[in-house]
Amino acid sequence: MQHIIPIQANAKLLFSKQSKRTWTVNEKTQFKLLYKQYKKNFKLYIPHFDGRSEGQIKSFYQNVVHNNKQIQNKRSEMVNQASISEFTTTTFDDLDV
């Protein structure tokens, strides 16, 4: 006896596989260009991305913003640490007092 999978179940299976598809370099570049024009109006992005939903586009945006904030925080932390270490290694002789 064969089991028949309803069409809706197949669609969900296809969608779940599709949502795990990584973003290509071209899609990332296209996203950057569209962001300059559309900002956070993600519905306008859909025609430019074949097979991407509004949710996928929004999720990509959120991940990019989150990652950029982490990178910026690490950079400022490194700059602050470098400034502190420069200060602590400076002697009074170096200050020409």
C-alpha positions as CSV (number, residue, x, y, z in Angstrom):
1,M,0.0,0.0,0.0
2,Q,1.4,3.4,-1.0
3,H,1.0,6.5,1.0
4,I,-0.1,9.5,-0.9
5,I,1.2,12.8,0.5
6,P,-1.2,15.7,0.1
7,I,-0.2,18.6,-2.1
8,Q,-0.1,20.9,0.9
9,A,2.4,18.7,2.7
10,N,4.6,18.6,-0.4
11,A,4.4,22.4,-0.7
12,K,5.5,22.8,3.0
13,L,8.4,20.3,2.4
14,L,9.5,22.3,-0.7
15,F,9.2,25.6,1.1
16,S,11.2,24.4,4.1
17,K,14.0,23.1,1.8
18,Q,13.9,26.4,-0.1
19,S,14.2,28.5,3.1
20,K,17.5,26.9,3.9
21,R,19.0,27.9,0.6
22,T,22.0,30.1,1.2
23,W,22.1,33.6,-0.3
24,T,24.3,33.9,-3.4
25,V,26.9,36.7,-3.9
26,N,24.6,38.1,-6.6
27,E,21.6,38.1,-4.3
28,K,23.6,39.9,-1.5
29,T,24.8,42.5,-4.0
30,Q,21.3,43.0,-5.3
31,F,20.0,43.3,-1.7
32,K,22.5,46.1,-1.0
33,L,21.4,48.0,-4.1
34,L,17.7,47.6,-3.3
35,Y,18.2,48.6,0.3
36,K,19.4,52.0,-0.8
37,Q,16.2,52.4,-2.7
38,Y,13.5,50.6,-0.7
39,K,15.0,50.6,2.9
40,K,12.8,48.3,5.0
41,N,9.9,48.0,2.6
42,F,10.6,44.3,2.0
43,K,7.5,43.6,-0.1
44,L,9.1,45.6,-2.8
45,Y,12.2,43.3,-2.9
46,I,10.1,40.2,-3.7
47,P,10.0,40.6,-7.5
48,H,13.8,40.9,-7.6
49,F,14.4,37.6,-5.8
50,D,13.1,34.5,-7.5
51,G,11.9,32.1,-4.9
52,R,12.5,34.3,-1.9
53,S,9.6,35.3,0.5
54,E,9.2,38.5,2.3
55,G,10.1,36.7,5.5
56,Q,13.3,35.3,4.1
57,I,14.4,38.8,2.9
58,K,13.6,40.3,6.2
59,S,15.4,37.6,8.0
60,F,18.5,38.1,5.8
61,Y,18.3,41.9,6.6
62,Q,18.1,41.2,10.4
63,N,21.1,38.8,10.2
64,V,23.2,41.3,8.3
65,V,22.4,44.1,10.7
66,H,23.0,41.9,13.7
67,N,26.4,40.7,12.3
68,N,27.4,44.3,11.4
69,K,26.7,45.5,14.9
70,Q,28.8,42.7,16.4
71,I,31.7,43.5,14.1
72,Q,31.4,47.2,14.9
73,N,31.3,46.4,18.7
74,K,34.4,44.2,18.4
75,R,36.3,46.9,16.4
76,S,35.5,49.6,19.0
77,E,36.5,47.2,21.7
78,M,39.8,46.5,20.0
79,V,40.4,50.3,19.5
80,N,39.6,50.9,23.2
81,Q,42.0,48.1,24.3
82,A,44.7,49.4,22.0
83,S,44.3,52.9,23.4
84,I,44.4,51.6,27.0
85,S,47.5,49.5,26.3
86,E,49.2,52.4,24.7
87,F,48.5,54.6,27.7
88,T,49.6,52.0,30.2
89,T,52.9,51.4,28.4
90,T,53.7,55.1,28.2
91,T,56.2,56.3,30.8
92,F,56.7,59.8,32.2
93,D,59.8,60.0,30.1
94,D,57.7,59.6,26.9
95,L,55.4,62.5,27.9
96,D,58.2,65.1,27.9
97,V,57.0,66.6,31.2
